[in-house]
Amino acid sequence: MIPLDHDEMLLLKGMEGVLGIVKAGEHNKFFLETDKEEILLFLEPEDLLVASGFEKDEKTMKGLKCVLYMIRELGSPFIVLPKKHPASRRLKIVVSAGDRTRISCSITPGTHPEQDILCGSDEFDGVEIRGVKGGVEFKNLKEVQIDRIPFKI
């Protein structure tokens, strides 16, 4: 287990991409918008918001923090694109929410309303991330750099 407080963010830096992870915290209502409906997600404080970036430059890492902040602190909704939507090729960051997230490199970014799967770079394929009391647990995580940073803008 890696410790993670509600005012911190984990950055997992691979060779091709990066993951950002924060606790859902006290903001327990999140909205998921699809082309057909609006879904209300209720999360527990120890659940996670996980963002996946497809590059590993400084801009992407700042973008991860910004996107997670917009969702958790400002209540911005999760947007799910329809399958084969042309914008999915241009997405730089995608996000999931819940107590468990599986990373897959074989899905189309931004098109999965299921919040237990998230598109990621090859090096994170098969990684499972779980929110637990006081931290985060990983399965199938290869050697990557993990930084714990303050979660504030």
Residue pairs with C-beta under 8 A, 6 or more apart in sequence:
1 132
1 134
1 135
1 136
1 137
2 10
2 135
2 136
2 137
2 138
2 146
2 148
3 134
3 135
3 148
4 10
4 21
4 22
4 23
4 134
4 135
4 136
4 148
5 23
5 134
6 22
6 23
6 25
6 26
6 45
6 151
7 150
7 151
7 152
8 22
8 148
8 149
8 150
8 151
9 20
9 21
9 22
9 64
9 65
9 68
9 148
9 149
9 150
9 151
10 19
10 20
10 21
10 22
10 136
10 146
10 147
10 148
11 18
11 19
11 20
11 61
11 64
11 145
11 146
11 147
11 148
11 149
12 18
12 19
12 20
12 21
12 124
12 141
12 144
12 145
12 146
13 56
13 61
13 144
13 145
13 146
13 147
14 56
14 121
14 123
14 124
14 144
15 56
15 123
16 54
16 55
16 56
16 121
16 122
16 123
17 52
17 53
17 54
17 55
17 56
17 120
17 121
17 123
17 124
18 52
18 53
18 55
18 56
18 60
18 61
18 64
19 50
19 51
19 52
19 53
19 64
19 103
19 120
19 124
19 129
20 50
20 51
20 53
20 61
20 64
20 65
20 67
20 68
21 48
21 49
21 50
21 51
21 129
21 136
22 48
22 49
22 68
22 72
22 151
23 45
23 46
23 47
23 48
23 49
23 131
24 30
24 43
24 44
24 45
24 46
24 47
24 48
24 49
24 72
24 97
24 131
25 45
25 72
26 45
27 72
27 73
27 75
28 42
28 43
28 44
28 45
29 40
29 41
29 42
29 75
30 40
30 41
30 42
30 43
30 71
30 75
30 77
30 78
30 97
31 38
31 39
31 40
31 41
31 75
31 77
31 78
32 38
32 39
32 40
32 41
32 77
32 78
32 80
32 113
32 115
33 39
33 77
33 78
33 79
33 80
34 80
34 82
34 113
35 80
35 81
35 82
38 77
39 113
41 78
41 97
41 98
41 115
43 97
43 98
43 99
44 99
44 131
46 99
46 131
46 132
46 133
46 134
47 97
47 98
47 99
47 131
48 97
48 98
48 99
48 101
48 129
48 130
48 131
48 136
49 68
49 71
49 72
49 95
49 96
49 97
50 95
50 96
50 97
50 101
50 118
50 129
51 64
51 67
51 68
51 93
51 94
51 95
52 93
52 94
52 95
52 103
52 118
52 119
52 120
52 121
52 124
53 60
53 61
53 63
53 64
53 92
53 93
54 60
54 91
54 92
54 93
54 109
54 121
55 92
60 92
60 93
63 92
63 93
64 93
65 151
65 153
66 153
67 93
67 95
68 95
68 151
69 151
69 153
70 76
71 77
71 78
71 95
71 97
78 95
78 97
78 115
79 110
80 110
80 111
80 112
80 113
81 87
81 88
81 110
81 111
82 111
83 108
83 111
84 108
85 110
85 111
87 110
88 108
88 109
88 110
88 111
89 109
91 109
91 110
94 109
94 110
94 118
94 119
95 118
96 115
96 116
96 117
96 118
97 115
98 115
98 116
99 130
99 131
100 116
100 128
100 129
100 130
100 131
101 115
101 116
101 117
101 118
101 128
101 129
102 116
102 117
102 118
102 126
102 127
102 128
102 129
103 117
103 118
103 119
103 120
103 124
103 125
103 126
103 127
103 128
103 129
104 117
104 118
104 119
104 120
104 125
104 126
105 119
105 120
105 121
105 122
105 124
105 125
106 125
107 117
107 119
108 119
109 119
110 119
112 118
112 119
120 127
123 142
123 144
124 144
126 140
127 138
127 139
127 140
127 141
128 138
128 139
128 140
129 136
129 137
129 138
130 136
130 137
130 138
130 139
